[in-house]
């Protein structure tokens, strides 16, 4: 099975302009919902430390805490509506709603009161136990004096013992039920059960005594009121009898007097007479206007008659005459259209109309006269009835004062009698309740001695420790992430570099088992991580990934250079240990492909990391060449990579900036361009020393290496500003990117080889 490999991305076949445009960084990054998960994964060490630490702390705390036993009892609130004393309207008492919640709250407050607590403490002699022993905070003379006094006479002792008692007591209302839960926690299980049972029993007795005392007080009050009320009832009844005799009120059943009955009848007569008069007046008015049909309808519907001529006598006659008049009008209209105004027939019809009209007017006059007589008769009857009504009202007004006094006295007597009967009934009920001494509380579950401690709960502590460890670990991870200014993602590196990336070099994963002569330390540190030069075709997949990444860098240089790679390349970084020596060596290795001649120069004259990696520290090199003290050529051929020539740094100098900026260095660069296809120069970091910045203006292009999860954002930004101010052409290379990260996968993708 051949090793897996990577192919170059699709941009390799694009034009330089298209390639440069495709690498432009995004203007704005969208929110990634998986970024918090990646932060937690990067900082998973926080979870690895916090979870076991907090879990062990929680478990240890649970074992160190003293055991607490909890005894519990439950009380039921019993609704006793028959035992209520309602001195008032029985209907309102039956309609009242029993407020059980308020009663439960009151019972809870009473059970937590100091009076019941002191009663339980005295009855169980808790002050003499070790758990409730009085231990004053300050050993003063007053404290020692109160230690010997009884509980009632010692405020300090009483306050401390009450505080200890209430610390272990818990009284709650169970949701959705009329139940009260009473619990007590103590290191002694027998004491916990005894305190709960004693408190419950004392509270039930207190409730019974309270109900009994209230009933006795109500009974005593009712007896006093009944004596006074009985005398008032007798006096009221006698006054009602006297007033009835004086006012002549004999129709007691109907609630009316003889005068009131006559007045009522006269009132009805007045209404009837007035109605008859209004009807007669309406008939008379209609008769004067000649509206016979309406007058006939009114007389027929009212059923009121009178006068010499009844409606059944004159109504058909008038109706018949009206009908004849209508027929003559029709005949006259037809004749008028057929004949002239002087025609005999037309004259005859006109004379008939005049005669018939005279007959109708004569009959209407008779009807009007009769209606007027009926109206005058009805008016006189109404006036006579009203005079009688006024006389009867005068008589009724004389007896009004007596009637009012009688009604008031009668109502007072009835009210007094009703109240007396109600109080007498409640007195009998109160005497029965006082004998029963019933309680509204029922003990459902007495407290039993607990067999196992309720606290500490090991499972709760374990779950809390696990959850707390996770929460603390996550918070610590995000705290460290917020204070960490290192560049981790490719987008962050591009944003800080203010330009697209030249390439992405994956993180090294090679083992120590690789041959020592063929591997190189990645960054010149004490790290055990090792990498092969990219030009070496090792069978390991990781080495092949690195080689493909550097080939990608080579291709990017070709695209950005308009079809050609810059002849002189300087490899720099913002700070040390970012992998510039590793990058220079491997980039020089891939540039030797296609039989190119490449010169690798170690221009770090302060540390000479590349010379140390290639075991050329003791040889003469660039520093001697620049000073003119060399004998022969200091360049050496790298045997493992054909076409690669190496120029060591030579002697270590303290201030090499003057040499690197000299005309001698400029002539060397021109010679190297003439003798080699490409020149790759390894330099010191940009920020600590000025060497790289001085040399950057003399090369064709600068590659700034930014190490993922190592380079500080401020450092790379300042290094880029320095290069921009110097007018240098530069590009940025991301190094040490984790191959499992999303950024690396999105940048390169995957393309694995298959077996033939």
C-alpha positions in Angstrom: 0.0 0.0 0.0 1.8 3.2 -1.2 1.8 6.1 1.3 -0.9 8.7 1.2 -0.1 12.0 -0.5 -1.4 15.5 -1.1 -1.9 17.1 -4.5 -1.5 20.8 -5.1 -4.8 22.8 -4.9 -6.6 23.9 -8.0 -5.1 27.3 -8.0 -1.8 25.9 -9.4 -3.2 26.0 -12.9 -4.5 29.6 -12.6 -3.0 32.7 -14.0 -0.9 34.9 -11.6 -3.7 37.5 -11.4 -6.4 35.0 -10.7 -4.1 33.2 -8.2 -3.4 36.4 -6.3 -7.1 37.3 -6.2 -8.0 33.8 -4.9 -5.6 34.2 -2.0 -7.0 37.5 -0.7 -8.2 37.2 2.9 -11.8 37.6 3.7 -12.8 41.1 4.7 -14.9 40.0 7.6 -15.1 36.6 9.4 -18.5 35.1 10.1 -19.3 33.7 13.4 -18.4 30.0 13.7 -20.6 28.1 16.1 -17.9 25.4 16.5 -15.2 27.9 17.6 -16.1 27.5 21.3 -15.7 23.8 20.9 -12.3 24.3 19.3 -11.3 26.6 22.1 -12.2 23.9 24.7 -10.3 21.3 22.7 -7.2 23.5 22.5 -7.4 24.2 26.2 -8.4 20.7 27.2 -5.6 20.6 29.7 -7.6 22.9 31.8 -10.4 20.3 31.9 -7.9 17.5 32.5 -6.7 19.4 35.6 -9.8 21.0 36.9 -12.2 18.0 36.7 -10.0 15.5 38.8 -9.0 18.3 41.2 -12.5 19.6 41.9 -13.9 16.0 41.9 -11.3 14.9 44.5 -11.9 18.0 46.5 -15.6 17.4 46.6 -15.3 13.8 47.6 -12.7 14.6 50.3 -15.0 17.3 51.6 -17.9 14.9 51.9 -15.8 12.5 53.9 -14.5 15.2 56.2 -17.9 16.7 56.9 -19.7 15.4 60.1 -22.6 13.1 59.5 -26.1 14.6 59.9 -29.2 12.5 60.5 -32.6 14.0 59.5 -35.9 12.9 61.1 -39.1 14.0 59.4 -42.8 14.1 60.4 -45.8 15.3 58.4 -48.9 17.1 59.6 -52.3 17.4 57.8 -54.4 20.5 58.0 -58.0 19.3 58.5 -60.8 21.7 57.3 -63.5 21.9 60.0 -66.2 24.2 58.7 -68.8 22.9 61.1 -66.7 24.2 64.0 -66.7 27.8 62.9 -68.6 30.4 64.9 -70.2 32.9 62.5 -72.1 35.6 64.4 -74.0 37.0 61.4 -75.9 35.8 58.3 -75.6 32.0 58.0 -75.6 32.4 54.2 -72.5 34.5 54.2 -70.8 32.1 56.6 -71.5 29.2 54.3 -70.3 31.2 51.3 -66.9 32.1 52.9 -63.9 30.3 51.4 -61.5 28.5 53.7 -58.1 30.0 53.2 -56.0 26.9 53.8 -52.8 28.4 52.4 -52.9 31.3 54.9 -53.6 28.8 57.7 -50.6 26.7 56.6 -48.3 29.7 56.6 -49.5 30.7 60.1 -48.9 27.1 61.4 -45.4 27.1 59.9 -44.6 30.5 61.6 -46.0 29.2 64.9 -43.9 26.0 64.8 -40.8 28.1 64.2 -41.6 30.4 67.1 -39.3 30.9 70.1 -42.0 29.9 72.6 -42.5 26.4 71.2 -38.7 26.0 70.7 -38.1 26.9 74.4 -40.8 24.5 75.4 -39.2 21.6 73.5 -35.8 22.5 74.8 -37.0 22.4 78.4 -39.1 19.2 78.0 -36.1 17.3 76.4 -33.4 19.0 78.6 -31.5 19.8 75.4 -29.5 22.5 77.3 -27.7 19.7 79.2 -26.7 17.8 76.0 -23.3 18.1 74.3 -24.8 19.4 71.1 -26.6 22.2 72.7 -24.1 23.0 75.4 -23.6 26.8 76.0 -20.1 27.8 74.9 -19.6 31.6 75.1 -17.4 33.1 72.5 -15.8 35.4 75.0 -14.9 34.0 78.4 -16.1 37.0 80.4 -17.3 37.2 83.9 -20.8 37.9 82.7 -20.7 34.8 80.4 -19.5 32.6 83.2 -22.3 34.0 85.5 -25.0 33.2 83.0 -23.7 29.7 82.4 -24.9 28.8 85.9 -28.3 30.5 85.6 -31.5 28.8 84.3 -32.4 29.2 80.7 -35.1 31.8 81.4 -32.7 34.1 83.3 -29.7 33.8 80.9 -30.2 35.8 77.6 -26.8 34.7 76.2 -27.4 31.1 76.9 -31.0 31.2 75.6 -30.0 33.0 72.4 -27.2 30.6 71.6 -29.3 27.5 72.3 -32.2 28.8 70.2 -29.8 29.5 67.3 -28.5 26.0 67.4 -32.0 24.6 67.6 -33.3 26.6 64.7 -30.2 25.8 62.6 -31.3 22.2 62.5 -35.1 22.8 62.2 -36.8 22.9 58.9 -40.6 23.4 58.5 -42.0 23.5 54.9 -45.4 23.4 53.2 -45.7 20.5 50.8 -46.7 21.9 47.3 -50.2 21.0 46.1 -51.4 19.6 49.5 -52.5 20.7 52.9 -49.5 19.1 54.5 -46.7 20.4 56.6 -43.3 18.7 56.7 -41.3 19.1 59.9 -37.6 18.0 59.8 -34.7 18.2 62.2 -31.0 17.4 61.4 -28.7 16.4 64.2 -25.5 14.3 64.6 -27.6 12.1 67.0 -30.4 10.2 65.2 -32.4 9.5 68.4 -32.3 13.2 69.3 -33.4 14.3 65.9 -36.5 12.0 66.0 -37.3 13.0 69.6 -37.1 16.7 68.8 -39.5 16.4 65.8 -42.0 14.3 67.7 -42.0 16.5 70.7 -42.4 19.7 68.6 -45.3 18.2 66.6 -47.1 17.0 69.8 -46.6 20.3 71.5 -47.9 22.2 68.5 -51.0 20.0 68.3 -51.7 20.6 72.0 -51.2 24.3 71.5 -53.7 24.2 68.6 -56.2 22.4 70.8 -55.8 24.8 73.7 -56.1 27.8 71.4 -59.4 26.5 69.9 -60.8 25.6 73.3 -59.9 29.1 74.8 -61.4 30.8 71.8 -64.6 28.8 72.1 -64.9 29.6 75.8 -64.4 33.3 75.2 -67.0 33.2 72.5 -69.5 31.4 74.7 -69.1 33.9 77.5 -69.6 36.8 75.2 -72.7 35.2 73.7 -74.3 34.7 77.1 -73.9 38.4 78.0 -75.3 39.5 74.7 -78.3 37.2 74.9 -79.4 38.6 78.2 -79.4 42.1 76.9 -81.0 41.2 73.6 -83.9 39.3 75.2 -84.9 42.4 77.0 -84.8 44.5 73.8 -86.9 42.0 72.0 -89.7 42.1 74.6 -89.7 45.9 74.6 -89.9 46.0 70.8 -92.8 43.6 70.6 -94.9 45.6 73.1 -94.3 48.8 71.2 -95.5 47.2 67.9 -98.8 46.2 69.5 -99.4 49.7 70.9 -98.7 51.4 67.6 -101.0 49.0 65.7 -103.9 49.8 68.0 -103.4 53.6 67.7 -103.1 53.7 63.9 -106.0 51.4 63.2 -103.9 49.0 61.2 -106.1 45.8 61.1 -105.0 44.3 57.8 -101.7 43.1 59.2 -101.5 40.0 56.9 -101.6 42.1 53.8 -99.4 44.9 55.3 -102.0 47.7 54.5 -104.5 49.8 56.5 -108.2 50.6 55.5 -107.2 54.1 54.5 -104.4 52.8 52.3 -106.8 50.3 50.6 -109.3 53.1 49.8 -106.6 55.3 48.4 -105.4 52.5 46.2 -108.9 52.0 44.8 -109.4 55.7 44.1 -106.0 55.8 42.3 -107.3 53.0 40.0 -110.5 54.9 39.4 -108.6 58.1 38.5 -106.5 56.1 36.0 -109.6 54.6 34.4 -111.4 58.0 34.2 -108.4 59.6 32.8 -108.1 56.9 30.1 -111.8 57.3 29.2 -111.4 61.1 28.9 -108.3 60.8 26.7 -110.2 58.4 24.4 -113.3 60.6 24.1 -111.1 63.6 23.5 -109.3 61.8 20.7 -112.6 60.8 19.1 -113.9 64.4 19.3 -110.8 65.8 17.7 -110.9 63.3 14.8 -114.6 64.0 14.3 -113.9 67.8 13.9 -111.2 67.0 11.3 -113.4 64.6 9.4 -111.1 61.5 9.8 -114.0 59.0 9.9 -111.9 55.9 9.3 -109.4 56.6 12.1 -112.2 57.6 14.5 -114.0 54.3 13.8 -110.9 52.3 14.5 -110.2 54.2 17.7 -113.8 53.6 19.0 -113.6 50.0 17.9 -110.3 49.2 19.6 -111.0 51.2 22.8 -114.3 49.6 23.4 -115.6 52.9 24.8 -119.0 54.2 23.7 -121.5 56.8 24.8 -123.7 59.5 23.3 -126.9 59.4 21.3 -125.5 57.7 18.2 -123.3 54.6 18.5 -120.4 53.8 16.1 -122.3 50.9 14.5 -125.1 53.3 13.5 -123.1 56.1 11.8 -119.9 54.3 10.7 -121.5 52.2 7.8 -123.5 55.3 6.6 -120.5 57.5 6.4 -118.5 54.8 4.8 -121.3 54.2 2.2 -121.5 57.9 1.4 -117.8 58.1 1.0 -117.9 55.2 -1.4 -120.6 56.9 -3.5 -118.5 60.1 -3.6 -115.5 58.1 -4.9 -117.7 56.5 -7.6 -119.1 59.9 -8.7 -115.6 61.3 -8.8 -114.6 58.5 -11.1 -117.6 59.0 -13.4 -117.1 62.8 -13.4 -113.5 62.4 -14.4 -114.4 60.0 -17.3 -117.2 62.3 -18.6 -114.9 65.3 -18.4 -112.5 63.6 -20.8 -115.3 62.6 -23.2 -117.6 65.7 -23.1 -117.2 69.3 -22.7 -117.9 71.3 -19.5 -121.4 72.4 -20.8 -122.6 68.9 -21.6 -125.8 67.9 -19.7 -124.4 64.7 -18.4 -121.4 66.4 -16.9 -123.7 69.0 -15.3 -125.9 66.2 -13.9 -122.9 64.5 -12.3 -121.7 67.7 -10.8 -125.1 68.3 -9.2 -125.1 64.8 -7.7 -121.7 65.4 -6.2 -122.8 68.6 -4.6 -125.8 66.9 -3.1 -123.8 64.0 -1.8 -121.2 66.3 -0.3 -123.9 68.2 1.6 -125.3 64.9 3.0 -121.8 63.9 4.2 -121.2 67.2 5.9 -124.5 67.0 7.6 -123.7 63.5 9.0 -120.2 64.6 10.1 -121.7 67.5 12.0 -124.1 65.2 13.9 -121.1 62.8 14.7 -119.0 65.8 16.0 -121.8 67.0 18.2 -122.3 63.5 19.7 -118.4 63.1 20.2 -118.3 66.5 22.0 -121.1 65.4 24.4 -119.2 62.2 25.2 -116.0 64.1 25.8 -117.6 66.6 28.2 -119.2 63.8 30.2 -115.9 61.9 30.5 -114.1 65.1 31.6 -116.6 65.7 34.4 -116.3 62.2 35.6 -112.5 62.4 35.7 -112.6 65.7 37.7 -115.0 64.2 40.2 -112.8 61.2 40.7 -109.7 63.4 41.2 -111.5 65.4 43.9 -112.2 62.2 45.8 -108.6 61.2 45.4 -107.4 64.5 46.9 -109.7 64.0 49.9 -108.5 60.5 50.4 -104.8 61.6 50.2 -105.4 64.2 52.9 -106.8 61.5 55.1 -103.8 59.2 54.4 -101.3 61.9 55.2 -102.8 62.3 58.6 -101.9 58.6 59.4 -98.5 58.6 57.6 -96.5 59.5 60.8 -98.2 56.7 62.7 -97.6 54.2 59.9 -93.9 55.1 59.7 -93.4 54.7 63.4 -95.3 51.4 63.2 -93.1 50.0 60.4 -89.9 51.0 62.1 -90.9 49.4 65.3 -92.0 46.3 63.6 -88.7 46.0 61.7 -86.7 46.5 64.8 -88.7 43.9 66.6 -88.2 41.4 63.7 -84.5 42.1 63.6 -84.1 41.7 67.3 -86.0 38.4 67.3 -83.9 37.0 64.4 -80.6 38.0 66.0 -81.7 36.6 69.3 -82.5 33.2 67.7 -79.2 33.1 65.8 -77.2 33.9 68.9 -79.0 31.3 70.9 -78.2 28.7 68.2 -74.5 29.7 68.1 -74.3 29.5 71.9 -75.5 25.9 71.8 -72.9 25.1 69.1 -70.1 26.8 71.1 -71.0 24.7 74.2 -70.7 21.5 72.1 -67.4 22.6 70.6 -65.9 23.4 74.0 -66.7 19.9 75.1 -65.2 18.3 72.0 -61.9 20.3 72.1 -61.2 19.3 68.4 -58.0 20.1 66.6 -57.5 21.1 63.0 -54.2 19.2 62.7 -53.7 15.5 62.1 -50.3 13.8 62.5 -49.9 11.7 59.3 -46.3 10.3 59.8 -44.6 10.5 63.2 -40.8 10.9 63.0 -38.8 7.7 63.1 -35.1 7.3 64.0 -33.2 7.6 60.8 -31.0 4.7 59.9 -28.5 6.5 57.6 -27.2 10.0 57.5 -28.8 12.5 55.2 -25.7 14.7 54.9 -23.2 14.6 53.4 -24.7 12.9 50.3 -21.7 11.3 48.5 -23.5 11.1 45.2 -24.5 14.7 45.3 -20.9 15.8 46.1 -19.6 13.5 43.3 -22.0 15.0 40.8 -21.4 18.5 42.0 -17.6 18.0 41.9 -17.9 16.6 38.3 -20.1 19.4 37.1 -18.1 22.1 39.0 -14.8 20.7 37.5 -16.3 20.9 34.0 -17.6 24.4 34.5 -14.4 25.7 36.1 -12.3 24.0 33.4 -14.4 25.6 30.7 -14.3 29.0 32.3 -10.5 28.7 32.8 -10.1 27.7 29.2 -12.0 30.7 27.9 -10.2 33.0 30.4 -6.8 31.7 29.1 -8.1 32.1 25.6 -9.1 35.7 26.1 -5.7 36.6 27.6 -3.8 34.7 24.9 -2.8 36.9 22.0 -1.1 34.2 20.0 -2.2 33.7 16.4 -4.0 30.3 16.0 -6.1 30.4 12.9 -5.1 31.2 9.4 -7.6 34.0 9.3 -5.9 35.6 12.3 -2.5 35.3 10.7 -3.7 36.8 7.4 -5.4 39.7 9.2 -2.3 40.4 11.3 -0.1 40.1 8.2 -2.4 42.4 6.1 -2.2 40.0 3.2 -2.8 36.5 1.8 -0.7 33.6 3.0 2.1 32.2 0.8 1.5 28.7 2.2 0.8 26.6 5.2 3.4 24.2 6.7 1.8 21.4 8.7 2.9 20.4 12.2 5.6 17.8 12.6 4.6 14.3 13.8 7.8 12.3 13.1 9.1 10.0 15.8 12.5 9.6 17.3 13.0 6.4 15.4 13.9 8.4 12.2 17.6 8.2 11.2 19.5 10.9 12.9 21.5 11.8 9.9 18.4 12.5 7.8 16.3 14.5 10.3 16.5 18.1 11.5 15.2 19.8 14.7 12.2 21.8 13.8 13.0 25.1 15.5 16.4 24.8 17.0 14.9 24.2 20.5 15.1 21.4 23.0 11.8 20.0 21.7 11.8 16.4 20.7 9.8 17.2 17.5 11.9 16.4 14.4 11.3 17.0 10.7 12.8 15.7 7.5 14.0 18.1 4.8 11.2 18.6 2.3 13.4 17.4 -0.6 13.9 14.0 1.1 11.3 11.5 -0.2 10.7 9.6 3.1 7.9 6.9 3.2 6.3 8.6 6.3 3.1 10.3 5.4 4.0 13.3 7.6 7.2 13.9 5.8 5.4 13.7 2.5 2.8 16.3 3.7 5.6 18.7 4.6 7.3 18.2 1.3 4.0 18.9 -0.5 3.5 22.0 1.6 6.8 23.4 0.6 6.2 22.5 -3.1 3.0 24.5 -2.7 5.1 27.5 -1.4 7.3 27.1 -4.4 4.3 27.2 -6.7 2.9 30.3 -4.9 6.2 32.1 -5.5 5.9 31.3 -9.1 2.4 32.6 -9.4 3.1 35.8 -7.4 6.2 36.4 -9.4 4.4 36.5 -12.7 5.7 33.2 -13.8 9.1 33.2 -12.1 10.4 32.8 -8.5 12.4 35.8 -7.0 16.1 35.0 -7.3 17.0 36.1 -3.8 14.7 35.1 -0.9 15.2 36.2 2.7 13.6 34.0 5.4 12.7 36.0 8.5 10.3 36.0 11.5 9.0 38.5 14.0 10.7 36.7 16.9 12.9 33.6 17.6 11.8 30.0 17.5 9.2 30.4 14.8 10.9 28.0 12.3 12.7 30.3 9.8 15.8 28.1 9.7 13.7 25.0 9.2 11.8 26.9 6.4 14.9 28.1 4.7 16.5 24.6 4.6 13.3 22.9 3.3 12.5 25.7 0.8 16.0 25.5 -0.5 15.5 21.7 -0.8 12.4 22.0 -3.0 13.9 24.7 -5.2 16.7 22.3 -6.2 14.2 20.1 -8.0 14.3 20.4 -11.9 18.1 20.5 -11.5 18.2 24.1 -10.2 21.3 25.3 -8.4 20.4 26.8 -5.0 22.6 28.6 -2.5 21.5 28.4 1.2 23.1 31.2 3.2 23.1 31.3 7.0 23.1 35.1 7.6 22.3 34.8 11.3 25.7 35.9 12.4 24.6 36.1 16.1 23.5 32.4 16.6 24.1 30.5 13.4 21.3 28.1 14.0 21.3 26.7 10.4 25.1 26.1 10.6 24.6 24.2 13.9 21.8 22.1 12.4 24.0 21.1 9.4 27.1 20.6 11.6 29.1 23.4 10.0 29.7 25.5 13.1 33.5 25.3 13.2 34.0 26.2 9.5 34.6 29.6 8.0 31.6 31.3 6.4 29.8 34.5 5.7 31.3 36.6 8.5 34.8 35.8 7.3 33.9 36.5 3.7 32.4 39.9 4.6 35.5 40.8 6.6 37.9 39.5 3.8 39.8 37.0 6.0 38.8 33.8 4.0 41.2 31.6 2.2 39.4 29.8 -0.6 35.6 29.4 -0.9 33.7 28.8 2.3 30.7 27.2 0.5 30.1 23.5 1.0 27.9 21.1 -1.0 25.1 19.3 0.8 25.6 15.7 -0.2 22.0 14.4 0.6 20.4 17.0 -1.7 21.8 17.4 -5.2 22.2 21.0 -6.4 22.1 22.5 -2.9 25.1 24.6 -1.7 25.4 25.9 1.8 27.3 29.0 3.1 27.8 28.8 6.9 27.6 31.8 9.1 31.2 31.5 10.3 32.3 33.2 13.4 29.7 34.6 15.8 29.6 38.4 15.8 28.0 40.8 18.3 27.1 43.6 15.9 26.9 42.2 12.3 24.5 44.8 11.0 27.3 46.9 9.5 28.7 44.0 7.6 25.3 43.0 6.2 24.7 46.6 5.0 28.1 46.9 3.5 29.0 47.2 -0.3 30.8 43.8 0.1 27.4 42.2 0.9 25.9 43.8 -2.1 28.6 42.5 -4.4 28.2 39.0 -2.9 24.5 39.1 -3.7 25.2 40.0 -7.3 27.7 37.1 -7.6 25.3 34.7 -6.1 22.6 35.8 -8.6 25.1 35.1 -11.4 26.3 31.7 -10.2 23.0 30.2 -8.8 19.4 30.0 -9.9 18.1 30.8 -6.4 19.5 32.2 -3.2 17.8 31.4 0.1 19.0 33.5 3.1 18.3 32.6 6.7 18.4 35.7 9.0 17.9 36.7 12.6 14.4 37.8 13.8 13.1 41.2 12.7 12.2 42.6 16.1 15.1 41.8 18.5 17.9 43.0 16.1 18.2 45.2 13.0 20.2 42.7 10.9 17.3 41.2 9.0 15.7 44.7 8.3 19.0 46.0 6.9 19.4 43.0 4.6 15.7 43.0 3.5 16.2 46.0 1.2 18.9 44.1 -0.8 16.9 41.0 -1.7 14.1 40.4 -4.2 11.5 39.2 -1.6 11.1 38.5 2.1 9.2 35.5 3.5 8.0 36.2 7.0 7.4 32.9 9.0 4.5 33.0 11.5 4.3 30.0 13.8 0.7 28.9 14.6 -0.2 29.1 18.3 3.2 30.8 19.0 3.5 34.1 17.2 2.1 37.1 19.1 -0.4 39.3 17.2 1.4 42.5 18.1 4.8 41.0 17.1 3.8 40.0 13.6 2.0 43.3 13.1 5.0 45.4 14.1 7.3 43.3 11.9 5.0 43.8 8.9 5.0 47.6 9.6 8.8 47.7 9.6 8.9 45.9 6.2 6.3 48.2 4.7 8.1 51.3 5.9 11.3 49.9 4.4 9.4 49.4 1.0 10.2 45.7 1.0 8.2 43.1 -1.0 7.1 40.5 1.5 4.8 37.5 1.9 3.7 35.5 5.0 4.1 31.8 5.6 2.1 30.0 8.3 4.2 27.3 10.0 3.5 24.5 12.5 -0.2 24.3 11.7 -1.9 21.3 13.2 -2.9 18.8 10.4 -6.1 17.9 12.2 -7.3 21.5 12.5 -10.2 22.8 10.3 -8.0 25.5 8.9 -5.4 23.1 7.5 -8.1 20.9 6.0 -9.9 23.8 4.4 -6.6 25.2 3.0 -5.3 22.0 1.4 -8.0 19.4 1.5 -7.1 15.7 1.2 -6.3 13.5 -1.7 -5.0 10.0 -0.9 -3.3 7.6 -3.2 -4.9 4.3 -3.9 -3.2 0.9 -4.5 -2.6 -0.4 -8.0 
